[in-house]
């Protein structure tokens, strides 16, 4: 059963172009020039109930625009769109009661209220019964381990704590679909790992369909069995996440730190040097040579080694350049 279906979905904008200076402003009053920008282009999409799907691509690819169309915030220019049997832009209350949106850069919390009062306010907004409210509140406060924060003002919470509350507020009314736009942005490694664990449990325990956009490789790889790659508003990949990264992720970035200066460090063959000093070496190597390189590095007795994968933007660019398109 599909909960999201789009066919040939397209969104274009007209942007006003103004010439520089006062003269340009005056000319713009009488004769306006516009340029057309396509944010989403002919998007065909099917997402089944209970799926956890990653939506990835560089900035400006059209990810957020797509989510805004799926939630009814903006209307499509053309094409068909069906979410839970509704046309989203009709903004029917029955539809709005069945989804939730969490954006890492935009809060829906009331900062001057306590957490308890904020949750109670959303209970009234969504018309949640007292029984369901108490049951969900108990489940999520225990899951997120935030029972000790219920009586403090939202504005006093740390970023990690606030993001937990954002999710609880979003999930309080048992939505069928949860749209997540960069939920781990700005979080430290520990908080981001906790967030991923919570989201996985919500998907598995509640059967909530989740559509996640993120620039963090670990978010997508650890949570999403399926990934959809968008670039310039068009879908260029739709398929298995592991297959995607196995095929297009080819390099690793190594950061090696030493307690004492190392002047005789030999860079691995084929390495691309990104930063080099007596106390620190940063370079990129081919994925297949990582194990051998790690073995060689240990003879220099490093105090720390960090291994990072290609950024999502690099992977997307590689897919786009090689012209590979896969449909589920």
Secondary structure, DSSP 8 states (H G I E B T S, - for coil): -EEEEEEEEEEEEEEEE--SHHHHHHHHHHS-EEEEEEEEEEEEEEEETT-EEEEE--TTSSHHHHHHHHTTSS--SEEEEEETTB-GGG--HHHHTTEEEEETTB--S-TTSBHHHHHHHHHHHHT--HHHHHHHHHHHHHHTT-GGGTTSBGGGS-HHHHHHHHHHHHHTT--SEEEEESTTTT--HHHHHHHHHHHHHHHHHH--EEEEE-S-HHHHHHH-SEEEEEETTEEEEEEEHHHHHHHH--EEEEEEE-SS--SS----TT-EEEEEETTEEEEEEEGGGHHHHHHHHGGG--SEEEEEE--HHHHHHHHHHHT-----
